[in-house]
Amino acid sequence: MAKRKKLPLNTTEDLILRDLYRHFRVPDGQFSKRPEFSAHFLSVWNEATGRDDTIGEVLHYIGTMRKRGLWVTLDGNHLRMPIGESFVGISPEGLAIIDSVYAQMGIGSDNFTYSPELVDSVQRRLVSELGLHIPRHLLIARIIDRRKAGLLPKTGPSRSTDEGIGFADIDEV
């Protein structure tokens, strides 16, 4: 997968994005579960800045800043997700396909939010094997929910370079 370009924001644009985020009080993890809200947020952002960004670009910027500890927090002052809004009934067979594709890709679940191509590949497989089409935003939400619940394997490169040595040799240093 090609590396995404960082969304270049100047200081004023960064401040506007932070203000909008605090104003709307919806955590970035819920954007994929709230497609109407996401479209509205993006529209307000693009209008306020004169930009033409996609929601994926904006969420990637927010997510990157959040993971670096540089993003604003809502400190519990966020809007709660309405019960049942993100519910999608998926059979055990469908969940097995989602899990299999996720494991084969070896890509973290957050990447599905930023990359429509990844979601399309899961959707195609669900349609071809089960005749089941799940809207993109709900499929992303389900993948992220399953990962957060510990039902999907850890993905991505291992952060350890010691091949399992750990701290066993600490006394030898």
C-alpha positions as CSV (number, residue, x, y, z in Angstrom):
1,M,0.0,0.0,0.0
2,A,1.4,3.4,-1.0
3,K,2.2,5.8,1.9
4,R,-0.3,8.5,2.3
5,K,0.7,12.1,1.9
6,K,0.4,14.1,5.1
7,L,-2.4,16.7,4.9
8,P,-0.5,20.0,4.8
9,L,-2.2,22.4,7.1
10,N,-0.9,25.8,8.1
11,T,-1.2,27.0,11.7
12,T,-4.5,28.8,11.1
13,E,-6.1,25.7,9.4
14,D,-4.9,23.5,12.2
15,L,-6.5,25.8,14.7
16,I,-9.8,25.9,12.7
17,L,-9.8,22.1,12.5
18,R,-9.3,21.8,16.3
19,D,-12.0,24.3,17.0
20,L,-14.5,22.5,14.7
21,Y,-13.6,19.2,16.4
22,R,-14.3,20.7,19.9
23,H,-17.4,22.4,18.7
24,F,-19.0,19.3,17.2
25,R,-17.9,17.1,20.1
26,V,-17.8,13.8,18.1
27,P,-14.8,11.6,18.7
28,D,-12.9,10.9,15.5
29,G,-13.4,7.1,16.1
30,Q,-17.2,7.7,15.5
31,F,-16.9,9.5,12.2
32,S,-17.2,6.2,10.2
33,K,-20.3,5.3,12.2
34,R,-21.9,8.6,11.5
35,P,-21.7,9.2,7.7
36,E,-24.2,12.1,7.7
37,F,-22.3,13.9,10.4
38,S,-19.0,13.2,8.6
39,A,-20.3,14.7,5.4
40,H,-21.5,17.8,7.3
41,F,-18.2,18.1,9.3
42,L,-16.2,17.9,6.0
43,S,-18.5,20.5,4.3
44,V,-18.1,22.9,7.2
45,W,-14.3,22.3,7.2
46,N,-13.9,22.8,3.5
47,E,-16.1,25.9,3.4
48,A,-14.3,27.5,6.4
49,T,-10.8,26.9,4.9
50,G,-11.5,27.1,1.2
51,R,-10.0,23.6,0.8
52,D,-11.2,20.6,-1.0
53,D,-10.1,17.7,1.4
54,T,-11.7,14.3,1.7
55,I,-12.9,12.9,5.0
56,G,-10.2,10.3,4.8
57,E,-7.5,13.0,4.6
58,V,-9.0,14.9,7.5
59,L,-9.4,11.8,9.6
60,H,-5.8,10.7,8.8
61,Y,-4.5,14.1,10.0
62,I,-6.6,14.0,13.2
63,G,-5.6,10.3,13.8
64,T,-1.9,10.9,13.3
65,M,-1.9,14.0,15.5
66,R,-3.9,12.0,18.2
67,K,-1.4,9.1,18.1
68,R,1.5,11.5,18.6
69,G,-0.2,13.0,21.6
70,L,-0.7,16.3,19.8
71,W,-4.4,16.4,19.3
72,V,-7.1,18.0,21.5
73,T,-9.2,15.8,23.8
74,L,-12.8,16.1,24.5
75,D,-12.3,15.1,28.2
76,G,-15.5,13.1,28.3
77,N,-17.5,16.0,26.9
78,H,-18.4,14.2,23.7
79,L,-21.7,13.3,22.2
80,R,-22.7,9.7,22.9
81,M,-23.4,7.4,20.0
82,P,-27.2,6.7,19.8
83,I,-28.0,3.1,20.6
84,G,-28.4,0.9,17.6
85,E,-27.1,3.5,15.1
86,S,-24.2,1.4,14.0
87,F,-25.8,-2.0,14.3
88,V,-25.5,-4.3,11.3
89,G,-26.4,-8.0,11.4
90,I,-23.6,-10.0,10.0
91,S,-23.7,-13.8,10.1
92,P,-20.9,-15.8,11.6
93,E,-19.8,-16.6,8.1
94,G,-19.6,-12.9,7.2
95,L,-17.6,-12.2,10.3
96,A,-15.2,-15.1,9.4
97,I,-14.7,-13.5,6.0
98,I,-14.1,-10.0,7.5
99,D,-11.6,-11.6,10.0
100,S,-9.8,-13.5,7.3
101,V,-9.4,-10.6,4.9
102,Y,-8.3,-8.4,7.8
103,A,-5.6,-10.9,8.9
104,Q,-4.5,-11.5,5.3
105,M,-4.0,-7.7,4.7
106,G,-1.9,-7.3,7.8
107,I,-3.0,-3.7,8.0
108,G,-4.3,-1.9,11.2
109,S,-8.0,-1.3,11.4
110,D,-7.6,2.5,11.4
111,N,-6.3,2.3,7.8
112,F,-9.8,1.2,6.7
113,T,-11.1,4.7,7.7
114,Y,-8.6,6.4,5.4
115,S,-8.5,4.0,2.5
116,P,-11.7,3.2,0.5
117,E,-9.7,0.6,-1.5
118,L,-9.3,-1.5,1.6
119,V,-13.0,-1.4,2.4
120,D,-13.8,-2.2,-1.3
121,S,-11.7,-5.4,-1.1
122,V,-13.6,-6.6,1.9
123,Q,-17.0,-5.6,0.4
124,R,-16.2,-7.5,-2.8
125,R,-15.4,-10.6,-1.0
126,L,-18.5,-10.5,1.2
127,V,-20.6,-10.0,-2.0
128,S,-18.9,-12.8,-3.9
129,E,-19.0,-15.3,-1.2
130,L,-22.2,-14.5,0.7
131,G,-24.1,-12.1,-1.5
132,L,-24.0,-9.7,1.4
133,H,-23.4,-5.9,0.8
134,I,-22.7,-3.8,3.9
135,P,-22.4,0.0,3.5
136,R,-18.8,1.2,3.7
137,H,-19.3,3.2,6.9
138,L,-20.9,0.4,8.8
139,L,-18.3,-2.1,7.6
140,I,-15.5,0.1,8.8
141,A,-17.3,0.5,12.2
142,R,-17.7,-3.2,12.5
143,I,-14.0,-3.9,11.8
144,I,-12.9,-1.3,14.3
145,D,-15.3,-2.5,16.9
146,R,-14.1,-6.1,16.4
147,R,-10.4,-5.0,16.7
148,K,-11.1,-3.0,19.9
149,A,-12.9,-6.0,21.4
150,G,-9.8,-8.1,20.8
151,L,-11.5,-10.4,18.2
152,L,-9.0,-9.6,15.4
153,P,-5.3,-10.4,15.3
154,K,-2.7,-7.8,15.9
155,T,-1.3,-6.6,12.5
156,G,1.5,-4.6,11.1
157,P,5.3,-5.0,11.6
158,S,6.6,-6.3,14.9
159,R,8.0,-3.5,17.0
160,S,10.6,-5.9,18.5
161,T,13.9,-6.5,16.7
162,D,15.2,-9.0,19.2
163,E,13.2,-12.0,17.9
164,G,11.8,-12.9,21.4
165,I,14.9,-12.2,23.4
166,G,13.2,-9.6,25.5
167,F,15.1,-8.6,28.6
168,A,16.6,-12.0,29.2
169,D,20.1,-10.7,28.6
170,I,19.8,-7.5,30.6
171,D,22.4,-8.5,33.2
172,E,25.0,-9.0,30.4
173,V,24.8,-5.3,29.3
